[in-house]
Amino acid sequence: MNQIETEVIAILRSVLGEPAARNLTLSSPLLGSVAEIDSMAVVAILTAVEEQFGVSVDDDEVDGSTFATVASLIDFVRSKVAA
């Protein structure tokens, strides 16, 4: 796992807590599959991403596909860091 993957998974574990985040893998579905991911959790995750990676996320940049899987969230973060 690379640094961004490790940090994003750590953010998910911090926000979602146990047992929801215990067995997260890159292919783990998120939105609609993890009950703990509600609108407040999405905001908490995005806030943590902004703080951890020093990026800014606009509301119109995020949709359901961003939180489809752990991998899609990591890809989103990678794109923000690279921008």
C-alpha positions, 0 to 999 in steps of 0.5 A: 500500500502506498502512503495515500492509500494508507492515510485514506484508509486510516481516515475511514477507520477513524471516522467510521470506527469499529466494526464498520472499518475493520475489514476495509480493502480497496474493493470494499463498497462504501456508499450504500453498503456501509451504514455508518456512511451518512451525510455527516460521515461524508463531511467528516471524511472530506474534512479529514482529507482536506486537513491531512492532504492540504487540499480543498474539496468543493461540493460540486466535485463530489458525487456518489461515484467518489464514495463507491469504493475505497479505491474510488475515494483513494483515486479522488484523493490522488487527483486532488493531491496531484492538482 
